Amino acid sequence: QVQLVESGGGLVQPGGSLRLSCVASGIIAGINTLGWYRQGSGKQRELVAEITKVGSTNYADSVKGRFTISRDNAKNTVYLQMNSLRPEETAVYYCNAISNWAIRYWGQGIQVTVSS
């Protein structure tokens, strides 16, 4: 089993920044991809960004140029730096891990609210 714990969410004004962190623990040797998804009220969960163990990244078109995903393999941690946040990006953000056998693990989610 893999446990994922998110931190760093909260309330930010439009145009502001937040940095999310997610620490993975448990049987993590087989984890390849770490990423972030989000789910706004009444919306489907969507991919925000993901990063492989060797550093290849993939971003949703809507966040390219504003969000940056990174990971520290020594600390089993993935980060999401979010800049120029928009109100419509208010959502619960979930950390996600995918193993080499395509098993997905999810964190419990953390609220990000973009509002003045």
C-alpha positions, 0 to 999 in steps of 0.5 A: 500500500501507498499513502499520500498526504497533501499539504499547502492548500488554502485561500488565495486571491486571484493572481496569487500563488500557492505551493502544494506538497505531497509526501508518499509513504509505504511500499513506494519502490514501485511508484513511477508517476506522481501527479496532481488532479483537481475536482471543482464543485459539480465537475469531473476530476481532471489531470493538472500535472504529472511527473515520472521518476525520471522527470518527464512532465505532462500538464493540462493545457489550461495550466501550462506556463503558470504551474510547475510540477517537481519531485524530490525522489529522496524525500518521496515528495511531489510539489505543485507550484501554482502561479497566477491562480484563477477563481475557476481553479477553486477545487479539491486538489488530489495527489496521485501515484501510479505504480509500475503495474498501473495501480493508482493511489490517491491522497485524501485531497486538499482544498484550494480556494481562489477568491477575493 
